[in-house]
Amino acid sequence: MAVAGGGERLKRGALAKRHGCNIETIRYYENIGLLHAPGRTASGHRLYSKDDQARLGFILRARELGFSVEEVRSLANLAQSHDYTCGNILALTERHLQDVRDRIRDLRRLEQSLAAMSEQCGGGETQVCPVMDALLNNE
């Protein structure tokens, strides 16, 4: 479906398929204002322009990289307005990278705790369970 001057426009299902996401994901991004409401056909079908398609791709990639919705909103708005410097983006990315590193460190501690509890547990049919004891005692 081509539109003069606007390139190929896609319905929501085709857009979801093209980007490998769920229709509900697109609907969610529209509802929270990350993705602008698209134009519609006379029969009411949403038609997503090339710009809409590119913005969705940007949003999905940023989310894959773990950026929060608000970080994605900031990045998308900066990209659309062209009102940014590489330094601005680097600062945001470095903050996000530190958050990722903090989560990895927390997950490693969690892994060690769970492994230690699992090693103490003999399994079996008894109700004496070091894992349950650790959960109940919350120490």
Backbone as a printed PyTorch tensor [residue, N CA C, xyz], in Angstrom:
tensor([[[  0.8530,  -1.1630,   0.0000],
         [  0.0000,   0.0000,   0.0000],
         [  0.8970,   1.2230,   0.0000]],

        [[  0.9640,   1.9430,  -1.0810],
         [  1.8380,   3.1040,  -1.1870],
         [  1.0140,   4.3800,  -1.1990]],

        [[  1.5880,   5.4140,  -0.6210],
         [  0.9430,   6.7170,  -0.5790],
         [  1.9170,   7.7150,  -1.1730]],

        [[  1.4320,   8.5430,  -2.0680],
         [  2.3040,   9.5140,  -2.7310],
         [  3.0160,  10.3800,  -1.6990]],

        [[  4.3430,  10.4290,  -1.8010],
         [  5.1310,  11.2790,  -0.9200],
         [  5.3370,  10.7110,   0.4760]],

        [[  4.5670,   9.7340,   0.8570],
         [  4.6680,   9.2340,   2.2210],
         [  5.2980,   7.8780,   2.3280]],

        [[  5.5900,   7.2470,   1.2060],
         [  6.1660,   5.9080,   1.2400],
         [  5.1240,   4.8790,   1.6290]],

        [[  5.6090,   3.6730,   1.8800],
         [  4.7160,   2.5720,   2.2320],
         [  4.1410,   2.7800,   3.6270]],

        [[  2.8430,   2.6840,   3.7450],
         [  2.1650,   2.7830,   5.0410],
         [  1.6600,   1.3910,   5.4010]],

        [[  1.7590,   1.0620,   6.6530],
         [  1.3840,  -0.2720,   7.1020],
         [  0.2690,  -0.2220,   8.1350]],

        [[ -0.5720,  -1.2250,   8.0900],
         [ -1.5510,  -1.4110,   9.1550],
         [ -0.8270,  -1.9720,  10.3710]],

        [[ -1.4730,  -1.9080,  11.5340],
         [ -0.8340,  -2.2980,  12.7910],
         [ -0.3230,  -3.7390,  12.7590]],

        [[ -1.0970,  -4.6550,  12.2380],
         [ -0.6680,  -6.0510,  12.1890],
         [  0.5790,  -6.2440,  11.3460]],

        [[  0.6230,  -5.5740,  10.2000],
         [  1.7960,  -5.6700,   9.3220],
         [  3.0050,  -5.0130,   9.9710]],

        [[  2.7710,  -3.9140,  10.6760],
         [  3.8550,  -3.2340,  11.3790],
         [  4.4220,  -4.1320,  12.4770]],

        [[  3.5400,  -4.7690,  13.2230],
         [  3.9800,  -5.6800,  14.2850],
         [  4.7960,  -6.8260,  13.6920]],

        [[  4.3130,  -7.3720,  12.6060],
         [  5.0160,  -8.4770,  11.9620],
         [  6.3790,  -8.0300,  11.4540]],

        [[  6.4400,  -6.8770,  10.8330],
         [  7.7020,  -6.3710,  10.2810],
         [  8.7470,  -6.1860,  11.3820]],

        [[  8.3060,  -5.7400,  12.5500],
         [  9.2500,  -5.4680,  13.6380],
         [  9.3650,  -6.6070,  14.6420]],

        [[  8.6080,  -7.6780,  14.4110],
         [  8.7080,  -8.8300,  15.2930],
         [  8.2070,  -8.5480,  16.7000]],

        [[  7.1630,  -7.7540,  16.8020],
         [  6.5990,  -7.4540,  18.1180],
         [  5.1090,  -7.7580,  18.1070]],

        [[  4.5010,  -7.6130,  19.2430],
         [  3.0820,  -7.8740,  19.4020],
         [  2.2780,  -6.6120,  19.0810]],

        [[  1.0860,  -6.7900,  18.5710],
         [  0.1890,  -5.6510,  18.3220],
         [ -0.0460,  -4.8730,  19.6010]],

        [[ -0.1670,  -5.5840,  20.7220],
         [ -0.3950,  -4.9230,  22.0160],
         [  0.7810,  -4.0410,  22.4060]],

        [[  1.9730,  -4.4110,  21.9920],
         [  3.1550,  -3.5870,  22.2650],
         [  3.0060,  -2.2430,  21.5650]],

        [[  2.5920,  -2.2680,  20.3250],
         [  2.3900,  -1.0320,  19.5700],
         [  1.2910,  -0.1990,  20.2300]],

        [[  0.2160,  -0.8440,  20.5790],
         [ -0.8940,  -0.1500,  21.2330],
         [ -0.4140,   0.4920,  22.5410]],

        [[  0.3810,  -0.2300,  23.3190],
         [  0.9120,   0.2930,  24.5770],
         [  1.7590,   1.5380,  24.3310]],

        [[  2.6690,   1.4790,  23.3450],
         [  3.5170,   2.6370,  23.0710],
         [  2.7050,   3.8340,  22.5840]],

        [[  1.6130,   3.5810,  21.8990],
         [  0.7210,   4.6820,  21.5210],
         [  0.0330,   5.2570,  22.7610]],

        [[ -0.4570,   4.3760,  23.6300],
         [ -1.1880,   4.8180,  24.8240],
         [ -0.3340,   5.6600,  25.7590]],

        [[  0.9640,   5.3610,  25.8430],
         [  1.8260,   6.1380,  26.7390],
         [  2.5210,   7.2920,  26.0100]],

        [[  2.2050,   7.4660,  24.7310],
         [  2.7040,   8.6090,  23.9830],
         [  4.1030,   8.4600,  23.4070]],

        [[  4.6740,   7.2680,  23.4590],
         [  5.9820,   7.0720,  22.8220],
         [  5.8430,   7.0080,  21.3050]],

        [[  4.7670,   6.4420,  20.8670],
         [  4.4710,   6.3450,  19.4400],
         [  3.2450,   7.2090,  19.1860]],

        [[  3.3570,   8.0910,  18.2210],
         [  2.2560,   9.0050,  17.9250],
         [  1.0950,   8.2540,  17.2790]],

        [[ -0.1150,   8.7500,  17.5210],
         [ -1.2890,   8.1510,  16.8980],
         [ -1.1630,   8.3070,  15.3820]],

        [[ -1.3010,   7.2190,  14.6460],
         [ -1.1320,   7.2860,  13.1940],
         [ -2.3900,   7.8090,  12.5030]],

        [[ -2.2040,   8.1270,  11.2300],
         [ -3.3600,   8.4780,  10.4240],
         [ -4.2410,   7.2570,  10.2170]],

        [[ -5.4430,   7.4940,   9.7400],
         [ -6.3890,   6.3960,   9.5260],
         [ -6.9590,   6.4500,   8.1180]],

        [[ -7.3780,   5.2730,   7.6900],
         [ -8.0700,   5.1820,   6.4080],
         [ -9.5090,   5.6380,   6.6160]],

        [[-10.2440,   5.7640,   5.5330],
         [-11.6620,   6.1420,   5.6240],
         [-12.4420,   5.1150,   6.4370]],

        [[-12.0030,   3.8640,   6.4100],
         [-12.7020,   2.8190,   7.1550],
         [-12.1860,   2.6840,   8.5960]],

        [[-11.2510,   3.5480,   8.9890],
         [-10.7910,   3.5660,  10.3750],
         [ -9.5370,   2.7700,  10.6780]],

        [[ -8.9440,   2.1250,   9.6820],
         [ -7.7070,   1.3740,   9.9280],
         [ -6.5470,   2.3340,  10.1440]],

        [[ -5.7290,   2.0250,  11.1280],
         [ -4.5320,   2.8290,  11.3760],
         [ -3.5090,   2.5310,  10.2770]],

        [[ -2.8920,   3.5950,   9.7850],
         [ -1.8270,   3.4430,   8.7960],
         [ -0.5760,   4.1340,   9.3170]],

        [[  0.4770,   3.3460,   9.4670],
         [  1.7250,   3.8370,  10.0270],
         [  2.6700,   4.2490,   8.9050]],

        [[  3.1040,   5.4990,   8.9600],
         [  4.0090,   6.0500,   7.9450],
         [  5.4180,   5.4980,   8.1410]],

        [[  6.3020,   5.8140,   7.2080],
         [  7.7040,   5.4230,   7.3310],
         [  8.3110,   6.0020,   8.6140]],

        [[  7.9420,   7.2530,   8.9510],
         [  8.4480,   7.8620,  10.1830],
         [  7.9550,   7.0920,  11.4120]],

        [[  6.6700,   6.7040,  11.3960],
         [  6.1220,   5.9080,  12.5050],
         [  6.8650,   4.5760,  12.6220]],

        [[  7.1140,   3.9630,  11.4780],
         [  7.8000,   2.6760,  11.4540],
         [  9.2210,   2.8130,  12.0050]],

        [[  9.9080,   3.8690,  11.6000],
         [ 11.2770,   4.0960,  12.0720],
         [ 11.2820,   4.3720,  13.5770]],

        [[ 10.3120,   5.1460,  14.0440],
         [ 10.2380,   5.4540,  15.4820],
         [  9.9880,   4.1840,  16.2840]],

        [[  9.1030,   3.3170,  15.8000],
         [  8.8610,   2.0560,  16.5030],
         [ 10.1360,   1.2280,  16.5500]],

        [[ 10.8560,   1.1500,  15.4500],
         [ 12.1180,   0.4210,  15.4290],
         [ 13.1000,   0.9810,  16.4480]],

        [[ 13.1760,   2.2970,  16.5280],
         [ 14.0370,   2.9670,  17.4940],
         [ 13.6310,   2.6000,  18.9230]],

        [[ 12.3420,   2.6760,  19.2020],
         [ 11.8200,   2.3630,  20.5360],
         [ 12.1330,   0.9180,  20.9040]],

        [[ 11.8540,   0.0060,  19.9990],
         [ 12.0790,  -1.4190,  20.2880],
         [ 13.5550,  -1.7060,  20.5280]],

        [[ 14.4270,  -1.1010,  19.7320],
         [ 15.8640,  -1.3390,  19.9050],
         [ 16.3390,  -0.7710,  21.2400]],

        [[ 15.8860,   0.4220,  21.5760],
         [ 16.2770,   1.0350,  22.8510],
         [ 15.7790,   0.1930,  24.0320]],

        [[ 14.5780,  -0.3380,  23.9150],
         [ 14.0440,  -1.1920,  24.9910],
         [ 14.8380,  -2.4920,  25.0790]],

        [[ 15.2480,  -3.0510,  23.9230],
         [ 16.0920,  -4.2560,  23.9330],
         [ 17.3930,  -4.0000,  24.6840]],

        [[ 17.8910,  -2.7760,  24.5980],
         [ 19.1250,  -2.4080,  25.2810],
         [ 18.8780,  -2.0600,  26.7460]],

        [[ 17.6210,  -2.1720,  27.1700],
         [ 17.2960,  -2.0020,  28.5760],
         [ 17.0130,  -0.5850,  29.0170]],

        [[ 16.9260,   0.3530,  28.0830],
         [ 16.5870,   1.7120,  28.4690],
         [ 15.1540,   1.7350,  29.0060]],

        [[ 14.9210,   2.5150,  30.0460],
         [ 13.5840,   2.6420,  30.6200],
         [ 12.6760,   3.3840,  29.6350]],

        [[ 11.3940,   3.3190,  29.8770],
         [ 10.4410,   4.0230,  29.0100],
         [ 10.7560,   5.5150,  28.9930]],

        [[ 11.0650,   6.0830,  30.1520],
         [ 11.3610,   7.5220,  30.1920],
         [ 12.6710,   7.8470,  29.4730]],

        [[ 13.6650,   6.9660,  29.5930],
         [ 14.9080,   7.1770,  28.8470],
         [ 14.6450,   7.0970,  27.3450]],

        [[ 13.8260,   6.1370,  26.9370],
         [ 13.4830,   6.0060,  25.5180],
         [ 12.7420,   7.2520,  25.0430]],

        [[ 11.8350,   7.7370,  25.8750],
         [ 11.0850,   8.9510,  25.5220],
         [ 12.0670,  10.1120,  25.2870]],

        [[ 13.0140,  10.2770,  26.1950],
         [ 14.0050,  11.3500,  26.0560],
         [ 14.8390,  11.1730,  24.7940]],

        [[ 15.3300,   9.9570,  24.5910],
         [ 16.1510,   9.6880,  23.4050],
         [ 15.3690,   9.9100,  22.1150]],

        [[ 14.1390,   9.4230,  22.0710],
         [ 13.3210,   9.5650,  20.8590],
         [ 13.0150,  11.0250,  20.5750]],

        [[ 12.7040,  11.7830,  21.6220],
         [ 12.4200,  13.2010,  21.4280],
         [ 13.6660,  13.9530,  20.9610]],

        [[ 14.8190,  13.6000,  21.5340],
         [ 16.0660,  14.2200,  21.0830],
         [ 16.3490,  13.8770,  19.6240]],

        [[ 16.1590,  12.6060,  19.2840],
         [ 16.4070,  12.1810,  17.9040],
         [ 15.4750,  12.8960,  16.9370]],

        [[ 14.2250,  13.0440,  17.3180],
         [ 13.2490,  13.6910,  16.4330],
         [ 13.5380,  15.1820,  16.2780]],

        [[ 13.9420,  15.8240,  17.3550],
         [ 14.1850,  17.2690,  17.3070],
         [ 15.5690,  17.6210,  16.7720]],

        [[ 16.4580,  16.6310,  16.7330],
         [ 17.8500,  16.8490,  16.3360],
         [ 18.5450,  17.8400,  17.2680]],

        [[ 18.0200,  17.9610,  18.4960],
         [ 18.5530,  18.9010,  19.4780],
         [ 19.3660,  18.1410,  20.5220]],

        [[ 20.4790,  17.5600,  20.0730],
         [ 21.3330,  16.8050,  20.9740],
         [ 22.7630,  16.8610,  20.4900]],

        [[ 23.6440,  16.5150,  21.4070],
         [ 25.0440,  16.3440,  21.0390],
         [ 25.4100,  14.9060,  21.3900]],

        [[ 26.4870,  14.4620,  20.8130],
         [ 26.9700,  13.1200,  21.1200],
         [ 27.2780,  13.0240,  22.6120]],

        [[ 27.7550,  14.1120,  23.1920],
         [ 28.0420,  14.1420,  24.6230],
         [ 26.8050,  13.9200,  25.4680]],

        [[ 25.6560,  14.5190,  25.0530],
         [ 24.3900,  14.3050,  25.7750],
         [ 24.0090,  12.8290,  25.7650]],

        [[ 24.1210,  12.2310,  24.6070],
         [ 23.7280,  10.8280,  24.4570],
         [ 24.7010,   9.9330,  25.2130]],

        [[ 25.9820,  10.2600,  25.1630],
         [ 26.9790,   9.4830,  25.8970],
         [ 26.7080,   9.5250,  27.3980]],

        [[ 26.3820,  10.6840,  27.9270],
         [ 26.1020,  10.8070,  29.3620],
         [ 24.9120,   9.9370,  29.7570]],

        [[ 23.8500,   9.9750,  28.9740],
         [ 22.6710,   9.1440,  29.2560],
         [ 23.0360,   7.6680,  29.1590]],

        [[ 23.8040,   7.3100,  28.1450],
         [ 24.2020,   5.9180,  27.9390],
         [ 25.0960,   5.4350,  29.0720]],

        [[ 26.0100,   6.2790,  29.5200],
         [ 26.8950,   5.8690,  30.6120],
         [ 26.1280,   5.6850,  31.9210]],

        [[ 25.1280,   6.5300,  32.1850],
         [ 24.2700,   6.3290,  33.3740],
         [ 23.5420,   4.9990,  33.2690]],

        [[ 23.0290,   4.7200,  32.0860],
         [ 22.3120,   3.4600,  31.8740],
         [ 23.2680,   2.2720,  32.0220]],

        [[ 24.4560,   2.3960,  31.4760],
         [ 25.4550,   1.3310,  31.5860],
         [ 25.7910,   1.0580,  33.0510]],

        [[ 25.9070,   2.1100,  33.8610],
         [ 26.1780,   1.9070,  35.2840],
         [ 25.0190,   1.1750,  35.9540]],

        [[ 23.7870,   1.5200,  35.5810],
         [ 22.6200,   0.8070,  36.1150],
         [ 22.6700,  -0.6730,  35.7440]],

        [[ 23.0370,  -0.9620,  34.5030],
         [ 23.1550,  -2.3520,  34.0450],
         [ 24.2210,  -3.0800,  34.8550]],

        [[ 25.3560,  -2.4300,  35.0400],
         [ 26.4380,  -3.0470,  35.8220],
         [ 26.0070,  -3.2970,  37.2630]],

        [[ 25.2660,  -2.3520,  37.8350],
         [ 24.7590,  -2.5340,  39.2070],
         [ 23.8120,  -3.7320,  39.2720]],

        [[ 22.9400,  -3.8570,  38.2780],
         [ 22.0090,  -5.0040,  38.2540],
         [ 22.7500,  -6.3170,  38.0900]],

        [[ 23.7840,  -6.3230,  37.2470],
         [ 24.5860,  -7.5380,  37.0580],
         [ 25.2510,  -7.9250,  38.3810]],

        [[ 25.8080,  -6.9430,  39.0800],
         [ 26.4390,  -7.2120,  40.3730],
         [ 25.4070,  -7.7900,  41.3540]],

        [[ 24.2030,  -7.1890,  41.3860],
         [ 23.1380,  -7.6970,  42.2550],
         [ 22.7330,  -9.1160,  41.8760]],

        [[ 22.6530,  -9.3850,  40.5870],
         [ 22.2940, -10.7310,  40.1290],
         [ 23.3690, -11.7490,  40.4860]],

        [[ 24.6210, -11.3480,  40.4270],
         [ 25.7040, -12.2680,  40.8210],
         [ 25.6070, -12.6070,  42.3040]],

        [[ 25.3010, -11.6090,  43.1320],
         [ 25.1130, -11.8780,  44.5680],
         [ 23.9220, -12.8040,  44.7860]],

        [[ 22.8590, -12.5640,  44.0450],
         [ 21.6790, -13.4220,  44.1290],
         [ 22.0290, -14.8430,  43.7250]],

        [[ 22.7820, -14.9910,  42.6530],
         [ 23.2020, -16.3130,  42.1980],
         [ 24.0090, -17.0250,  43.2840]],

        [[ 24.9280, -16.3130,  43.8990],
         [ 25.7470, -16.9160,  44.9530],
         [ 24.8920, -17.3470,  46.1400]],

        [[ 23.9410, -16.5180,  46.5330],
         [ 23.0540, -16.8640,  47.6550],
         [ 22.2220, -18.0980,  47.3360]],

        [[ 21.6370, -18.1260,  46.1580],
         [ 20.8050, -19.2710,  45.7720],
         [ 21.6380, -20.5420,  45.6430]],

        [[ 22.8430, -20.4100,  45.1040],
         [ 23.7160, -21.5810,  44.9720],
         [ 24.0990, -22.1180,  46.3430]],

        [[ 24.4130, -21.2190,  47.2750],
         [ 24.7820, -21.6480,  48.6270],
         [ 23.6090, -22.3470,  49.3100]],

        [[ 22.4110, -21.7990,  49.1700],
         [ 21.2300, -22.4440,  49.7650],
         [ 20.9900, -23.8060,  49.1290]],

        [[ 21.1140, -23.8820,  47.8200],
         [ 20.8760, -25.1410,  47.1070],
         [ 21.8810, -26.2120,  47.5280]],

        [[ 23.1310, -25.8120,  47.7330],
         [ 24.1620, -26.7700,  48.1390],
         [ 23.8820, -27.3540,  49.5180]],

        [[ 23.2180, -26.5950,  50.3720],
         [ 22.9130, -27.0590,  51.7360],
         [ 21.7050, -27.9820,  51.7630]],

        [[ 20.9450, -27.9790,  50.6880],
         [ 19.6920, -28.7330,  50.6690],
         [ 19.9280, -30.1200,  50.0800]],

        [[ 19.4860, -31.1230,  50.8260],
         [ 19.6430, -32.4960,  50.3560],
         [ 18.4650, -32.9890,  49.5430]],

        [[ 17.4220, -32.1910,  49.4740],
         [ 16.2280, -32.6200,  48.7480],
         [ 15.5160, -33.7020,  49.5270]],

        [[ 14.8780, -34.5750,  48.8690],
         [ 14.2270, -35.6980,  49.5240],
         [ 12.8370, -35.3560,  50.0310]],

        [[ 12.3230, -36.2600,  50.8640],
         [ 10.9370, -36.1870,  51.3250],
         [ 10.7900, -35.5790,  52.7170]],

        [[ 11.8700, -35.0520,  53.2880],
         [ 11.8160, -34.4720,  54.6270],
         [ 11.3190, -33.0320,  54.5670]],

        [[ 10.7660, -32.5640,  55.6850],
         [ 10.3520, -31.1660,  55.7560],
         [ 11.4600, -30.2880,  56.3190]],

        [[ 12.5920, -30.8640,  56.6350],
         [ 13.7400, -30.0900,  57.0770],
         [ 14.4500, -29.6070,  55.8160]],

        [[ 14.3440, -28.3140,  55.5670],
         [ 14.8580, -27.7720,  54.3020],
         [ 15.6170, -26.4770,  54.5500]],

        [[ 16.9080, -26.4750,  54.3160],
         [ 17.7070, -25.2600,  54.5200],
         [ 17.2370, -24.0760,  53.6660]],

        [[ 16.7310, -24.3410,  52.4900],
         [ 16.2410, -23.2470,  51.6410],
         [ 15.0210, -22.6040,  52.2890]],

        [[ 14.0780, -23.4290,  52.7420],
         [ 12.8790, -22.8770,  53.3860],
         [ 13.2510, -22.1790,  54.6870]],

        [[ 14.1960, -22.7490,  55.4270],
         [ 14.6500, -22.1150,  56.6590],
         [ 15.2260, -20.7250,  56.3690]],

        [[ 16.0230, -20.6140,  55.3260],
         [ 16.6150, -19.3210,  54.9670],
         [ 15.5350, -18.3170,  54.5670]],

        [[ 14.5140, -18.7880,  53.8880],
         [ 13.4180, -17.9050,  53.4880],
         [ 12.5820, -17.4670,  54.6800]],

        [[ 12.3180, -18.4020,  55.5830],
         [ 11.4880, -18.1040,  56.7540],
         [ 12.2100, -17.2330,  57.7710]],

        [[ 13.5230, -17.4270,  57.9190],
         [ 14.2800, -16.6700,  58.9150],
         [ 14.6950, -15.3000,  58.4240]],

        [[ 14.7240, -15.1160,  57.1160],
         [ 15.0020, -13.8090,  56.5100],
         [ 16.2360, -13.1490,  57.1260]],

        [[ 17.2910, -13.9280,  57.3230],
         [ 18.5140, -13.3880,  57.9330],
         [ 19.5400, -13.0720,  56.9000]]])
